[in-house]
Amino acid sequence: MHWRWPVTVITSRPWRSELKKGNVEGAPLWEPVQTETLSWRIVSQVRAAVFSGQLKTGDFLGSETSLSTQFNVSRMAARDALRTLEAVGIVQIRMGAKGGAWIAQGNPERFADALAIQLHLIGVSGEEIFDAQMAIEVTSAELAAQNATDDDFAKLRGILAELDKLRDDPQGFTNASLRFHEAIVEASHNRVLLAQFRALRFVLQPLLAPNTTNTIATRVIRSHKQVLNAIEARDGEKAREIMQQRVKVIRARVLSGTAQQSEDEE
């Protein structure tokens, strides 16, 4: 959909953060920006329009030229704003005669990758990572017992069969085990939890790989079978309990720096 954004040019009044509505029903009224952070003020207004529902996926935002006119800024400021909007995944830039900026399709995987990088850069601790894993996966296991489909069950069973063949391949086993955990989160059919888990996965995997042995693999498979059985039985409380215990064991083993099993894992 193509929108025309009505703008009242007011040069003597500072930019205000609230979003205004224009003369076209449902269309936002962009305010001109007069400070040194011109591009960021444009980004803020566009972002507000997205969150308010005035801009939706597939809507045409405008070209560099049209946006510079509508926001009463230079083309350079409009160009910088479009670059930022593209970088954060709000718009998709199309080139050519009919090019310009369009509100992008949602891409949670892109968010997960960016968040994982930021988590790494701020140096999140192992304790923080496992606290997050506990919050995400325990809730997901319970929801999976309510929401999982036959396709979800088939996928989980397939990964279990794959795990059984990877007992002597520590790295391959770790990768497949994480896919099993991710499949449980997928089976919750909660996209917020899934996006969070996919970000967590990148910082979690390096902690797990060095601690995977054949003995651990055997016990992990057993634990995975137990939680899957609970999910298939639609027993959310049991699935939650098993997943909670599983994450506790992983946390204790990894943070202790040893591959020895605790009595709780027996």
C-alpha angles and dihedrals in degrees: 000000000000118000131194110214113213112212130187108213108225112170100173098055125077121241115270124208098226119097116241130203123237133216094272108081111258094004119123120240109227116216119218113248123222107178133092091261094066098145093048091051089054090050090051093053094047091047090051090052090052094050092046091053095243089116119045138180110293096022116135110240098185144256127287090259097047093046093050088055096045094048093039093235137120121276088247091059091047090048092051090049092052091050090053093046090051093047093055092045100249097118139027116218117219121193129214138054092317094038131126139110122317128184103260133235113258115264113183091177089064090052091049093053093048093047092048090054091050092048089053093047094053089049102239112201128238089249091056092048094052092044088056092046090053093051095046103039100040091053091043093053091053093047091046089059087059102037110026117123131209088262090055091052091049092051093050092048090050092053090048090055089049092050091055089060094049101058092117095044107076097185095042091047092050092050092049092045090054089050088054090053090047091049089056090053089048089051089058086067089216109132094194092057091045094053090049093048093050090055091047092049094070094055094038099054097066089056094054106043099071092052100054115111133162091259092050090047091057092052093044090055090051091051092048091052090052095052092045091051089053092049092048089049088054089237102146095175092053093045090050092049094049094046092048091053091045093054091046090055093047091048094049093047097046098042092047089057094231136108092216115119124239121231088251090068094056 
